[in-house]
Amino acid sequence: MQEREAAILALASDDTLHSASLDWMLKADANKYSYNFTWMGRPIIRYPNDIVVFQEVVWRSKPDLIIETGIAHGGSLILSASLLELLGGNGRVVGVDVDIRSHNRKAIEQHPMAHRITMIEGSSTSLNVIEQLREIVKSHSRVMVVLDSLHTHDHVLAELRLYSRFVTEGCYLVLPDTFIEYFPPGYFANRPWDVGNNPMTALRQFLKEEPNFTIDELTSSKALISEAPDGYLIRTSRQVH
């Protein structure tokens, strides 16, 4: 274990390797690389490295509820549900999206993992959605959150402030798409996010406000080719209401 951690830290401090990884990601993204993968039949839109790291944190923290904002085709919900299935027990996944396309909803509802999945349609930051989630959280003891909806600074910061309260001590808040900050300015010209306005900038602001979360450096550093640099946060103390 110590040898592995030392190797991860060495990789994390290798600027040449980081530069090469970013260059690879830019070329791969131009060809929609992350759209080429599925999980149990549903498009997942993640790098394989991130899928492997995600299962590590689920296994390590063993949540009985995973809340995800952003559903798209449902691959991430299916991944979370299948991991909870392997853990056993009555673990649930709740997906929130402002627009759940009917064909995606149907495919998710017909999937073998559907018995562990609940979907809520509505804005992830709306009072109605938050109230529904508060009721669901009451019956669970270990809660994990994944924030993967609109990637603008303001929206992600609002999500971080709201959804961090659901995360229980020792569990993770996962923030994909922090890699946007490291792509060239203007790369996402057809999107409302860019360098200086994205999940990473929201994360930095959130960590200034919230002392109960810390970046899991080993987990966040190991993938290198990843959509979530610094994006694995762990709650280090209980929520004080």
Biotite code that builds the C-alpha atoms (Angstrom):
import biotite.structure as struc

atoms = struc.array([
    struc.Atom([0.000, 0.000, 0.000], chain_id="A", res_id=1, res_name="MET", atom_name="CA", element="C"),
    struc.Atom([2.752, 2.473, 0.894], chain_id="A", res_id=2, res_name="GLN", atom_name="CA", element="C"),
    struc.Atom([4.610, 1.616, -2.303], chain_id="A", res_id=3, res_name="GLU", atom_name="CA", element="C"),
    struc.Atom([1.475, 2.255, -4.360], chain_id="A", res_id=4, res_name="ARG", atom_name="CA", element="C"),
    struc.Atom([0.805, 5.582, -2.642], chain_id="A", res_id=5, res_name="GLU", atom_name="CA", element="C"),
    struc.Atom([4.376, 6.688, -3.251], chain_id="A", res_id=6, res_name="ALA", atom_name="CA", element="C"),
    struc.Atom([4.033, 5.802, -6.933], chain_id="A", res_id=7, res_name="ALA", atom_name="CA", element="C"),
    struc.Atom([0.784, 7.794, -7.216], chain_id="A", res_id=8, res_name="ILE", atom_name="CA", element="C"),
    struc.Atom([2.341, 10.842, -5.572], chain_id="A", res_id=9, res_name="LEU", atom_name="CA", element="C"),
    struc.Atom([5.329, 10.597, -7.903], chain_id="A", res_id=10, res_name="ALA", atom_name="CA", element="C"),
    struc.Atom([3.011, 10.534, -10.911], chain_id="A", res_id=11, res_name="LEU", atom_name="CA", element="C"),
    struc.Atom([1.065, 13.482, -9.507], chain_id="A", res_id=12, res_name="ALA", atom_name="CA", element="C"),
    struc.Atom([4.218, 15.592, -9.304], chain_id="A", res_id=13, res_name="SER", atom_name="CA", element="C"),
    struc.Atom([5.416, 14.770, -12.834], chain_id="A", res_id=14, res_name="ASP", atom_name="CA", element="C"),
    struc.Atom([4.658, 17.908, -14.867], chain_id="A", res_id=15, res_name="ASP", atom_name="CA", element="C"),
    struc.Atom([5.820, 16.304, -18.117], chain_id="A", res_id=16, res_name="THR", atom_name="CA", element="C"),
    struc.Atom([3.403, 13.426, -17.669], chain_id="A", res_id=17, res_name="LEU", atom_name="CA", element="C"),
    struc.Atom([0.559, 15.807, -16.824], chain_id="A", res_id=18, res_name="HIS", atom_name="CA", element="C"),
    struc.Atom([1.265, 17.797, -19.969], chain_id="A", res_id=19, res_name="SER", atom_name="CA", element="C"),
    struc.Atom([1.314, 14.647, -22.086], chain_id="A", res_id=20, res_name="ALA", atom_name="CA", element="C"),
    struc.Atom([-1.935, 13.449, -20.492], chain_id="A", res_id=21, res_name="SER", atom_name="CA", element="C"),
    struc.Atom([-3.657, 16.763, -21.235], chain_id="A", res_id=22, res_name="LEU", atom_name="CA", element="C"),
    struc.Atom([-2.414, 16.695, -24.813], chain_id="A", res_id=23, res_name="ASP", atom_name="CA", element="C"),
    struc.Atom([-3.825, 13.195, -25.215], chain_id="A", res_id=24, res_name="TRP", atom_name="CA", element="C"),
    struc.Atom([-7.156, 14.284, -23.716], chain_id="A", res_id=25, res_name="MET", atom_name="CA", element="C"),
    struc.Atom([-7.434, 17.208, -26.115], chain_id="A", res_id=26, res_name="LEU", atom_name="CA", element="C"),
    struc.Atom([-6.864, 15.004, -29.133], chain_id="A", res_id=27, res_name="LYS", atom_name="CA", element="C"),
    struc.Atom([-9.196, 12.310, -27.819], chain_id="A", res_id=28, res_name="ALA", atom_name="CA", element="C"),
    struc.Atom([-11.940, 14.790, -26.937], chain_id="A", res_id=29, res_name="ASP", atom_name="CA", element="C"),
    struc.Atom([-11.858, 16.217, -30.454], chain_id="A", res_id=30, res_name="ALA", atom_name="CA", element="C"),
    struc.Atom([-12.888, 12.745, -31.593], chain_id="A", res_id=31, res_name="ASN", atom_name="CA", element="C"),
    struc.Atom([-15.539, 12.276, -28.869], chain_id="A", res_id=32, res_name="LYS", atom_name="CA", element="C"),
    struc.Atom([-13.512, 9.529, -27.209], chain_id="A", res_id=33, res_name="TYR", atom_name="CA", element="C"),
    struc.Atom([-15.578, 9.399, -24.004], chain_id="A", res_id=34, res_name="SER", atom_name="CA", element="C"),
    struc.Atom([-18.746, 8.772, -26.019], chain_id="A", res_id=35, res_name="TYR", atom_name="CA", element="C"),
    struc.Atom([-17.455, 5.373, -27.142], chain_id="A", res_id=36, res_name="ASN", atom_name="CA", element="C"),
    struc.Atom([-18.151, 3.457, -23.932], chain_id="A", res_id=37, res_name="PHE", atom_name="CA", element="C"),
    struc.Atom([-21.178, 1.856, -22.308], chain_id="A", res_id=38, res_name="THR", atom_name="CA", element="C"),
    struc.Atom([-21.877, 0.325, -18.915], chain_id="A", res_id=39, res_name="TRP", atom_name="CA", element="C"),
    struc.Atom([-24.168, -2.692, -19.029], chain_id="A", res_id=40, res_name="MET", atom_name="CA", element="C"),
    struc.Atom([-25.565, -1.498, -22.335], chain_id="A", res_id=41, res_name="GLY", atom_name="CA", element="C"),
    struc.Atom([-26.094, 2.215, -21.608], chain_id="A", res_id=42, res_name="ARG", atom_name="CA", element="C"),
    struc.Atom([-23.806, 5.032, -22.881], chain_id="A", res_id=43, res_name="PRO", atom_name="CA", element="C"),
    struc.Atom([-21.796, 6.325, -19.909], chain_id="A", res_id=44, res_name="ILE", atom_name="CA", element="C"),
    struc.Atom([-19.780, 9.253, -21.380], chain_id="A", res_id=45, res_name="ILE", atom_name="CA", element="C"),
    struc.Atom([-16.809, 8.779, -19.046], chain_id="A", res_id=46, res_name="ARG", atom_name="CA", element="C"),
    struc.Atom([-13.164, 7.919, -19.441], chain_id="A", res_id=47, res_name="TYR", atom_name="CA", element="C"),
    struc.Atom([-12.492, 4.279, -18.479], chain_id="A", res_id=48, res_name="PRO", atom_name="CA", element="C"),
    struc.Atom([-9.991, 5.510, -15.872], chain_id="A", res_id=49, res_name="ASN", atom_name="CA", element="C"),
    struc.Atom([-12.729, 7.459, -14.116], chain_id="A", res_id=50, res_name="ASP", atom_name="CA", element="C"),
    struc.Atom([-15.003, 4.426, -14.085], chain_id="A", res_id=51, res_name="ILE", atom_name="CA", element="C"),
    struc.Atom([-12.321, 2.379, -12.334], chain_id="A", res_id=52, res_name="VAL", atom_name="CA", element="C"),
    struc.Atom([-11.589, 5.109, -9.790], chain_id="A", res_id=53, res_name="VAL", atom_name="CA", element="C"),
    struc.Atom([-15.302, 5.554, -9.131], chain_id="A", res_id=54, res_name="PHE", atom_name="CA", element="C"),
    struc.Atom([-15.743, 1.889, -8.220], chain_id="A", res_id=55, res_name="GLN", atom_name="CA", element="C"),
    struc.Atom([-12.787, 2.218, -5.842], chain_id="A", res_id=56, res_name="GLU", atom_name="CA", element="C"),
    struc.Atom([-14.434, 5.016, -3.859], chain_id="A", res_id=57, res_name="VAL", atom_name="CA", element="C"),
    struc.Atom([-17.801, 3.251, -3.806], chain_id="A", res_id=58, res_name="VAL", atom_name="CA", element="C"),
    struc.Atom([-16.175, 0.089, -2.481], chain_id="A", res_id=59, res_name="TRP", atom_name="CA", element="C"),
    struc.Atom([-14.129, 2.053, 0.058], chain_id="A", res_id=60, res_name="ARG", atom_name="CA", element="C"),
    struc.Atom([-16.981, 4.165, 1.440], chain_id="A", res_id=61, res_name="SER", atom_name="CA", element="C"),
    struc.Atom([-19.874, 1.704, 0.888], chain_id="A", res_id=62, res_name="LYS", atom_name="CA", element="C"),
    struc.Atom([-22.749, 4.189, 0.507], chain_id="A", res_id=63, res_name="PRO", atom_name="CA", element="C"),
    struc.Atom([-26.341, 3.018, 0.740], chain_id="A", res_id=64, res_name="ASP", atom_name="CA", element="C"),
    struc.Atom([-27.542, 6.005, -1.301], chain_id="A", res_id=65, res_name="LEU", atom_name="CA", element="C"),
    struc.Atom([-25.889, 7.660, -4.312], chain_id="A", res_id=66, res_name="ILE", atom_name="CA", element="C"),
    struc.Atom([-27.435, 10.906, -5.559], chain_id="A", res_id=67, res_name="ILE", atom_name="CA", element="C"),
    struc.Atom([-26.466, 11.991, -9.078], chain_id="A", res_id=68, res_name="GLU", atom_name="CA", element="C"),
    struc.Atom([-27.326, 15.199, -10.897], chain_id="A", res_id=69, res_name="THR", atom_name="CA", element="C"),
    struc.Atom([-27.324, 14.811, -14.670], chain_id="A", res_id=70, res_name="GLY", atom_name="CA", element="C"),
    struc.Atom([-28.726, 11.611, -16.193], chain_id="A", res_id=71, res_name="ILE", atom_name="CA", element="C"),
    struc.Atom([-28.172, 11.845, -19.971], chain_id="A", res_id=72, res_name="ALA", atom_name="CA", element="C"),
    struc.Atom([-28.401, 8.255, -21.301], chain_id="A", res_id=73, res_name="HIS", atom_name="CA", element="C"),
    struc.Atom([-28.293, 6.737, -17.827], chain_id="A", res_id=74, res_name="GLY", atom_name="CA", element="C"),
    struc.Atom([-24.957, 4.917, -17.971], chain_id="A", res_id=75, res_name="GLY", atom_name="CA", element="C"),
    struc.Atom([-23.705, 6.519, -14.778], chain_id="A", res_id=76, res_name="SER", atom_name="CA", element="C"),
    struc.Atom([-26.905, 5.589, -12.916], chain_id="A", res_id=77, res_name="LEU", atom_name="CA", element="C"),
    struc.Atom([-26.538, 2.009, -14.112], chain_id="A", res_id=78, res_name="ILE", atom_name="CA", element="C"),
    struc.Atom([-22.887, 1.969, -13.000], chain_id="A", res_id=79, res_name="LEU", atom_name="CA", element="C"),
    struc.Atom([-23.804, 3.202, -9.518], chain_id="A", res_id=80, res_name="SER", atom_name="CA", element="C"),
    struc.Atom([-26.727, 0.797, -9.241], chain_id="A", res_id=81, res_name="ALA", atom_name="CA", element="C"),
    struc.Atom([-24.623, -2.183, -10.340], chain_id="A", res_id=82, res_name="SER", atom_name="CA", element="C"),
    struc.Atom([-21.943, -1.364, -7.771], chain_id="A", res_id=83, res_name="LEU", atom_name="CA", element="C"),
    struc.Atom([-24.562, -1.150, -5.034], chain_id="A", res_id=84, res_name="LEU", atom_name="CA", element="C"),
    struc.Atom([-25.958, -4.454, -6.266], chain_id="A", res_id=85, res_name="GLU", atom_name="CA", element="C"),
    struc.Atom([-22.527, -6.024, -5.770], chain_id="A", res_id=86, res_name="LEU", atom_name="CA", element="C"),
    struc.Atom([-22.279, -4.525, -2.297], chain_id="A", res_id=87, res_name="LEU", atom_name="CA", element="C"),
    struc.Atom([-25.600, -6.142, -1.368], chain_id="A", res_id=88, res_name="GLY", atom_name="CA", element="C"),
    struc.Atom([-28.213, -4.637, 0.904], chain_id="A", res_id=89, res_name="GLY", atom_name="CA", element="C"),
    struc.Atom([-30.871, -2.158, -0.149], chain_id="A", res_id=90, res_name="ASN", atom_name="CA", element="C"),
    struc.Atom([-28.724, 0.588, -1.650], chain_id="A", res_id=91, res_name="GLY", atom_name="CA", element="C"),
    struc.Atom([-30.457, 3.089, -3.926], chain_id="A", res_id=92, res_name="ARG", atom_name="CA", element="C"),
    struc.Atom([-29.474, 5.524, -6.664], chain_id="A", res_id=93, res_name="VAL", atom_name="CA", element="C"),
    struc.Atom([-31.384, 8.757, -7.277], chain_id="A", res_id=94, res_name="VAL", atom_name="CA", element="C"),
    struc.Atom([-30.829, 10.596, -10.553], chain_id="A", res_id=95, res_name="GLY", atom_name="CA", element="C"),
    struc.Atom([-31.901, 14.212, -11.076], chain_id="A", res_id=96, res_name="VAL", atom_name="CA", element="C"),
    struc.Atom([-32.146, 15.903, -14.461], chain_id="A", res_id=97, res_name="ASP", atom_name="CA", element="C"),
    struc.Atom([-33.992, 18.951, -15.747], chain_id="A", res_id=98, res_name="VAL", atom_name="CA", element="C"),
    struc.Atom([-34.957, 17.036, -18.906], chain_id="A", res_id=99, res_name="ASP", atom_name="CA", element="C"),
    struc.Atom([-35.174, 13.246, -18.877], chain_id="A", res_id=100, res_name="ILE", atom_name="CA", element="C"),
    struc.Atom([-35.717, 12.237, -22.481], chain_id="A", res_id=101, res_name="ARG", atom_name="CA", element="C"),
    struc.Atom([-38.518, 9.682, -22.836], chain_id="A", res_id=102, res_name="SER", atom_name="CA", element="C"),
    struc.Atom([-36.383, 7.128, -24.699], chain_id="A", res_id=103, res_name="HIS", atom_name="CA", element="C"),
    struc.Atom([-33.681, 7.334, -22.032], chain_id="A", res_id=104, res_name="ASN", atom_name="CA", element="C"),
    struc.Atom([-36.199, 7.003, -19.213], chain_id="A", res_id=105, res_name="ARG", atom_name="CA", element="C"),
    struc.Atom([-37.742, 3.966, -20.890], chain_id="A", res_id=106, res_name="LYS", atom_name="CA", element="C"),
    struc.Atom([-34.360, 2.284, -21.389], chain_id="A", res_id=107, res_name="ALA", atom_name="CA", element="C"),
    struc.Atom([-33.379, 2.898, -17.762], chain_id="A", res_id=108, res_name="ILE", atom_name="CA", element="C"),
    struc.Atom([-36.716, 1.687, -16.423], chain_id="A", res_id=109, res_name="GLU", atom_name="CA", element="C"),
    struc.Atom([-36.396, -1.513, -18.460], chain_id="A", res_id=110, res_name="GLN", atom_name="CA", element="C"),
    struc.Atom([-32.823, -2.203, -17.341], chain_id="A", res_id=111, res_name="HIS", atom_name="CA", element="C"),
    struc.Atom([-32.054, -5.073, -14.914], chain_id="A", res_id=112, res_name="PRO", atom_name="CA", element="C"),
    struc.Atom([-30.682, -2.487, -12.432], chain_id="A", res_id=113, res_name="MET", atom_name="CA", element="C"),
    struc.Atom([-33.879, -0.413, -12.499], chain_id="A", res_id=114, res_name="ALA", atom_name="CA", element="C"),
    struc.Atom([-35.048, -1.789, -9.146], chain_id="A", res_id=115, res_name="HIS", atom_name="CA", element="C"),
    struc.Atom([-32.345, 0.297, -7.452], chain_id="A", res_id=116, res_name="ARG", atom_name="CA", element="C"),
    struc.Atom([-32.949, 3.534, -9.387], chain_id="A", res_id=117, res_name="ILE", atom_name="CA", element="C"),
    struc.Atom([-35.272, 6.496, -8.809], chain_id="A", res_id=118, res_name="THR", atom_name="CA", element="C"),
    struc.Atom([-35.379, 9.393, -11.272], chain_id="A", res_id=119, res_name="MET", atom_name="CA", element="C"),
    struc.Atom([-36.527, 12.934, -10.479], chain_id="A", res_id=120, res_name="ILE", atom_name="CA", element="C"),
    struc.Atom([-37.179, 15.389, -13.294], chain_id="A", res_id=121, res_name="GLU", atom_name="CA", element="C"),
    struc.Atom([-36.553, 19.016, -12.449], chain_id="A", res_id=122, res_name="GLY", atom_name="CA", element="C"),
    struc.Atom([-33.802, 21.541, -11.859], chain_id="A", res_id=123, res_name="SER", atom_name="CA", element="C"),
    struc.Atom([-31.213, 20.128, -9.479], chain_id="A", res_id=124, res_name="SER", atom_name="CA", element="C"),
    struc.Atom([-31.226, 23.379, -7.509], chain_id="A", res_id=125, res_name="THR", atom_name="CA", element="C"),
    struc.Atom([-35.000, 23.851, -7.270], chain_id="A", res_id=126, res_name="SER", atom_name="CA", element="C"),
    struc.Atom([-36.649, 23.817, -3.840], chain_id="A", res_id=127, res_name="LEU", atom_name="CA", element="C"),
    struc.Atom([-39.047, 21.071, -4.935], chain_id="A", res_id=128, res_name="ASN", atom_name="CA", element="C"),
    struc.Atom([-36.231, 18.715, -5.942], chain_id="A", res_id=129, res_name="VAL", atom_name="CA", element="C"),
    struc.Atom([-34.196, 19.433, -2.811], chain_id="A", res_id=130, res_name="ILE", atom_name="CA", element="C"),
    struc.Atom([-37.216, 18.719, -0.609], chain_id="A", res_id=131, res_name="GLU", atom_name="CA", element="C"),
    struc.Atom([-37.781, 15.381, -2.354], chain_id="A", res_id=132, res_name="GLN", atom_name="CA", element="C"),
    struc.Atom([-34.151, 14.474, -1.792], chain_id="A", res_id=133, res_name="LEU", atom_name="CA", element="C"),
    struc.Atom([-34.299, 15.471, 1.870], chain_id="A", res_id=134, res_name="ARG", atom_name="CA", element="C"),
    struc.Atom([-37.117, 12.975, 2.385], chain_id="A", res_id=135, res_name="GLU", atom_name="CA", element="C"),
    struc.Atom([-35.212, 10.203, 0.611], chain_id="A", res_id=136, res_name="ILE", atom_name="CA", element="C"),
    struc.Atom([-31.991, 10.878, 2.541], chain_id="A", res_id=137, res_name="VAL", atom_name="CA", element="C"),
    struc.Atom([-33.789, 10.396, 5.880], chain_id="A", res_id=138, res_name="LYS", atom_name="CA", element="C"),
    struc.Atom([-33.937, 6.636, 5.368], chain_id="A", res_id=139, res_name="SER", atom_name="CA", element="C"),
    struc.Atom([-30.241, 6.220, 4.514], chain_id="A", res_id=140, res_name="HIS", atom_name="CA", element="C"),
    struc.Atom([-27.134, 6.318, 6.674], chain_id="A", res_id=141, res_name="SER", atom_name="CA", element="C"),
    struc.Atom([-24.273, 6.623, 4.160], chain_id="A", res_id=142, res_name="ARG", atom_name="CA", element="C"),
    struc.Atom([-24.827, 9.067, 1.319], chain_id="A", res_id=143, res_name="VAL", atom_name="CA", element="C"),
    struc.Atom([-22.604, 9.841, -1.664], chain_id="A", res_id=144, res_name="MET", atom_name="CA", element="C"),
    struc.Atom([-23.191, 12.582, -4.272], chain_id="A", res_id=145, res_name="VAL", atom_name="CA", element="C"),
    struc.Atom([-22.095, 12.994, -7.914], chain_id="A", res_id=146, res_name="VAL", atom_name="CA", element="C"),
    struc.Atom([-22.627, 16.423, -9.516], chain_id="A", res_id=147, res_name="LEU", atom_name="CA", element="C"),
    struc.Atom([-22.633, 16.171, -13.306], chain_id="A", res_id=148, res_name="ASP", atom_name="CA", element="C"),
    struc.Atom([-25.304, 18.467, -14.706], chain_id="A", res_id=149, res_name="SER", atom_name="CA", element="C"),
    struc.Atom([-24.790, 22.032, -16.016], chain_id="A", res_id=150, res_name="LEU", atom_name="CA", element="C"),
    struc.Atom([-21.058, 22.789, -15.787], chain_id="A", res_id=151, res_name="HIS", atom_name="CA", element="C"),
    struc.Atom([-21.089, 26.561, -15.249], chain_id="A", res_id=152, res_name="THR", atom_name="CA", element="C"),
    struc.Atom([-19.439, 28.046, -12.152], chain_id="A", res_id=153, res_name="HIS", atom_name="CA", element="C"),
    struc.Atom([-22.646, 29.484, -10.678], chain_id="A", res_id=154, res_name="ASP", atom_name="CA", element="C"),
    struc.Atom([-24.707, 26.342, -11.155], chain_id="A", res_id=155, res_name="HIS", atom_name="CA", element="C"),
    struc.Atom([-22.066, 23.970, -9.829], chain_id="A", res_id=156, res_name="VAL", atom_name="CA", element="C"),
    struc.Atom([-21.377, 26.204, -6.829], chain_id="A", res_id=157, res_name="LEU", atom_name="CA", element="C"),
    struc.Atom([-25.099, 26.258, -6.047], chain_id="A", res_id=158, res_name="ALA", atom_name="CA", element="C"),
    struc.Atom([-25.178, 22.448, -6.306], chain_id="A", res_id=159, res_name="GLU", atom_name="CA", element="C"),
    struc.Atom([-22.109, 22.113, -4.094], chain_id="A", res_id=160, res_name="LEU", atom_name="CA", element="C"),
    struc.Atom([-23.680, 24.260, -1.399], chain_id="A", res_id=161, res_name="ARG", atom_name="CA", element="C"),
    struc.Atom([-26.966, 22.338, -1.513], chain_id="A", res_id=162, res_name="LEU", atom_name="CA", element="C"),
    struc.Atom([-25.878, 18.749, -2.096], chain_id="A", res_id=163, res_name="TYR", atom_name="CA", element="C"),
    struc.Atom([-22.845, 18.756, 0.197], chain_id="A", res_id=164, res_name="SER", atom_name="CA", element="C"),
    struc.Atom([-25.308, 18.735, 3.087], chain_id="A", res_id=165, res_name="ARG", atom_name="CA", element="C"),
    struc.Atom([-26.514, 15.298, 2.022], chain_id="A", res_id=166, res_name="PHE", atom_name="CA", element="C"),
    struc.Atom([-23.059, 13.704, 2.060], chain_id="A", res_id=167, res_name="VAL", atom_name="CA", element="C"),
    struc.Atom([-22.358, 11.741, 5.233], chain_id="A", res_id=168, res_name="THR", atom_name="CA", element="C"),
    struc.Atom([-19.075, 11.552, 7.110], chain_id="A", res_id=169, res_name="GLU", atom_name="CA", element="C"),
    struc.Atom([-16.512, 9.377, 5.321], chain_id="A", res_id=170, res_name="GLY", atom_name="CA", element="C"),
    struc.Atom([-18.420, 9.442, 2.035], chain_id="A", res_id=171, res_name="CYS", atom_name="CA", element="C"),
    struc.Atom([-17.568, 11.184, -1.205], chain_id="A", res_id=172, res_name="TYR", atom_name="CA", element="C"),
    struc.Atom([-18.778, 14.143, -3.209], chain_id="A", res_id=173, res_name="LEU", atom_name="CA", element="C"),
    struc.Atom([-17.606, 13.549, -6.787], chain_id="A", res_id=174, res_name="VAL", atom_name="CA", element="C"),
    struc.Atom([-17.262, 16.474, -9.169], chain_id="A", res_id=175, res_name="LEU", atom_name="CA", element="C"),
    struc.Atom([-16.621, 15.496, -12.802], chain_id="A", res_id=176, res_name="PRO", atom_name="CA", element="C"),
    struc.Atom([-15.597, 17.891, -15.572], chain_id="A", res_id=177, res_name="ASP", atom_name="CA", element="C"),
    struc.Atom([-13.102, 19.892, -13.535], chain_id="A", res_id=178, res_name="THR", atom_name="CA", element="C"),
    struc.Atom([-10.777, 19.204, -16.487], chain_id="A", res_id=179, res_name="PHE", atom_name="CA", element="C"),
    struc.Atom([-12.517, 22.045, -18.378], chain_id="A", res_id=180, res_name="ILE", atom_name="CA", element="C"),
    struc.Atom([-10.270, 24.517, -16.554], chain_id="A", res_id=181, res_name="GLU", atom_name="CA", element="C"),
    struc.Atom([-7.193, 23.020, -18.213], chain_id="A", res_id=182, res_name="TYR", atom_name="CA", element="C"),
    struc.Atom([-8.447, 23.019, -21.797], chain_id="A", res_id=183, res_name="PHE", atom_name="CA", element="C"),
    struc.Atom([-7.620, 25.991, -24.078], chain_id="A", res_id=184, res_name="PRO", atom_name="CA", element="C"),
    struc.Atom([-9.776, 29.116, -23.577], chain_id="A", res_id=185, res_name="PRO", atom_name="CA", element="C"),
    struc.Atom([-12.614, 29.107, -26.093], chain_id="A", res_id=186, res_name="GLY", atom_name="CA", element="C"),
    struc.Atom([-12.441, 25.345, -26.637], chain_id="A", res_id=187, res_name="TYR", atom_name="CA", element="C"),
    struc.Atom([-16.039, 25.038, -25.429], chain_id="A", res_id=188, res_name="PHE", atom_name="CA", element="C"),
    struc.Atom([-17.253, 27.993, -27.505], chain_id="A", res_id=189, res_name="ALA", atom_name="CA", element="C"),
    struc.Atom([-20.620, 26.336, -28.136], chain_id="A", res_id=190, res_name="ASN", atom_name="CA", element="C"),
    struc.Atom([-21.189, 25.788, -24.399], chain_id="A", res_id=191, res_name="ARG", atom_name="CA", element="C"),
    struc.Atom([-21.947, 28.190, -21.536], chain_id="A", res_id=192, res_name="PRO", atom_name="CA", element="C"),
    struc.Atom([-18.780, 27.113, -19.649], chain_id="A", res_id=193, res_name="TRP", atom_name="CA", element="C"),
    struc.Atom([-15.112, 27.793, -20.317], chain_id="A", res_id=194, res_name="ASP", atom_name="CA", element="C"),
    struc.Atom([-11.796, 28.413, -18.585], chain_id="A", res_id=195, res_name="VAL", atom_name="CA", element="C"),
    struc.Atom([-12.590, 30.504, -15.494], chain_id="A", res_id=196, res_name="GLY", atom_name="CA", element="C"),
    struc.Atom([-16.240, 29.383, -15.476], chain_id="A", res_id=197, res_name="ASN", atom_name="CA", element="C"),
    struc.Atom([-16.578, 25.683, -14.729], chain_id="A", res_id=198, res_name="ASN", atom_name="CA", element="C"),
    struc.Atom([-16.708, 23.012, -12.000], chain_id="A", res_id=199, res_name="PRO", atom_name="CA", element="C"),
    struc.Atom([-13.064, 23.559, -10.994], chain_id="A", res_id=200, res_name="MET", atom_name="CA", element="C"),
    struc.Atom([-13.586, 27.258, -10.307], chain_id="A", res_id=201, res_name="THR", atom_name="CA", element="C"),
    struc.Atom([-16.728, 26.396, -8.341], chain_id="A", res_id=202, res_name="ALA", atom_name="CA", element="C"),
    struc.Atom([-14.808, 23.755, -6.393], chain_id="A", res_id=203, res_name="LEU", atom_name="CA", element="C"),
    struc.Atom([-12.103, 26.235, -5.415], chain_id="A", res_id=204, res_name="ARG", atom_name="CA", element="C"),
    struc.Atom([-14.715, 28.699, -4.154], chain_id="A", res_id=205, res_name="GLN", atom_name="CA", element="C"),
    struc.Atom([-16.603, 25.965, -2.291], chain_id="A", res_id=206, res_name="PHE", atom_name="CA", element="C"),
    struc.Atom([-13.495, 24.758, -0.457], chain_id="A", res_id=207, res_name="LEU", atom_name="CA", element="C"),
    struc.Atom([-12.878, 28.312, 0.802], chain_id="A", res_id=208, res_name="LYS", atom_name="CA", element="C"),
    struc.Atom([-16.344, 28.237, 2.381], chain_id="A", res_id=209, res_name="GLU", atom_name="CA", element="C"),
    struc.Atom([-16.612, 24.627, 3.564], chain_id="A", res_id=210, res_name="GLU", atom_name="CA", element="C"),
    struc.Atom([-14.147, 23.232, 6.126], chain_id="A", res_id=211, res_name="PRO", atom_name="CA", element="C"),
    struc.Atom([-15.831, 19.824, 6.355], chain_id="A", res_id=212, res_name="ASN", atom_name="CA", element="C"),
    struc.Atom([-14.631, 18.613, 2.947], chain_id="A", res_id=213, res_name="PHE", atom_name="CA", element="C"),
    struc.Atom([-11.159, 17.902, 1.672], chain_id="A", res_id=214, res_name="THR", atom_name="CA", element="C"),
    struc.Atom([-9.779, 16.718, -1.665], chain_id="A", res_id=215, res_name="ILE", atom_name="CA", element="C"),
    struc.Atom([-8.755, 13.071, -1.582], chain_id="A", res_id=216, res_name="ASP", atom_name="CA", element="C"),
    struc.Atom([-5.406, 13.731, -3.234], chain_id="A", res_id=217, res_name="GLU", atom_name="CA", element="C"),
    struc.Atom([-4.448, 10.108, -3.873], chain_id="A", res_id=218, res_name="LEU", atom_name="CA", element="C"),
    struc.Atom([-7.776, 9.271, -5.497], chain_id="A", res_id=219, res_name="THR", atom_name="CA", element="C"),
    struc.Atom([-7.945, 12.496, -7.492], chain_id="A", res_id=220, res_name="SER", atom_name="CA", element="C"),
    struc.Atom([-4.372, 12.148, -8.767], chain_id="A", res_id=221, res_name="SER", atom_name="CA", element="C"),
    struc.Atom([-4.093, 8.522, -9.804], chain_id="A", res_id=222, res_name="LYS", atom_name="CA", element="C"),
    struc.Atom([-6.078, 8.472, -13.071], chain_id="A", res_id=223, res_name="ALA", atom_name="CA", element="C"),
    struc.Atom([-4.093, 11.237, -14.881], chain_id="A", res_id=224, res_name="LEU", atom_name="CA", element="C"),
    struc.Atom([-6.309, 10.863, -17.954], chain_id="A", res_id=225, res_name="ILE", atom_name="CA", element="C"),
    struc.Atom([-9.437, 11.976, -16.149], chain_id="A", res_id=226, res_name="SER", atom_name="CA", element="C"),
    struc.Atom([-12.395, 14.323, -16.339], chain_id="A", res_id=227, res_name="GLU", atom_name="CA", element="C"),
    struc.Atom([-12.153, 14.923, -12.585], chain_id="A", res_id=228, res_name="ALA", atom_name="CA", element="C"),
    struc.Atom([-8.767, 16.251, -11.425], chain_id="A", res_id=229, res_name="PRO", atom_name="CA", element="C"),
    struc.Atom([-9.195, 17.258, -7.745], chain_id="A", res_id=230, res_name="ASP", atom_name="CA", element="C"),
    struc.Atom([-12.794, 16.104, -8.145], chain_id="A", res_id=231, res_name="GLY", atom_name="CA", element="C"),
    struc.Atom([-13.009, 13.501, -5.376], chain_id="A", res_id=232, res_name="TYR", atom_name="CA", element="C"),
    struc.Atom([-13.954, 15.228, -2.138], chain_id="A", res_id=233, res_name="LEU", atom_name="CA", element="C"),
    struc.Atom([-14.464, 13.402, 1.113], chain_id="A", res_id=234, res_name="ILE", atom_name="CA", element="C"),
    struc.Atom([-16.512, 14.632, 4.051], chain_id="A", res_id=235, res_name="ARG", atom_name="CA", element="C"),
    struc.Atom([-14.228, 14.652, 7.056], chain_id="A", res_id=236, res_name="THR", atom_name="CA", element="C"),
    struc.Atom([-16.738, 15.592, 9.759], chain_id="A", res_id=237, res_name="SER", atom_name="CA", element="C"),
    struc.Atom([-20.464, 15.541, 10.392], chain_id="A", res_id=238, res_name="ARG", atom_name="CA", element="C"),
    struc.Atom([-22.759, 18.234, 9.043], chain_id="A", res_id=239, res_name="GLN", atom_name="CA", element="C"),
    struc.Atom([-23.487, 20.859, 11.673], chain_id="A", res_id=240, res_name="VAL", atom_name="CA", element="C"),
    struc.Atom([-27.012, 22.200, 11.261], chain_id="A", res_id=241, res_name="HIS", atom_name="CA", element="C"),
])
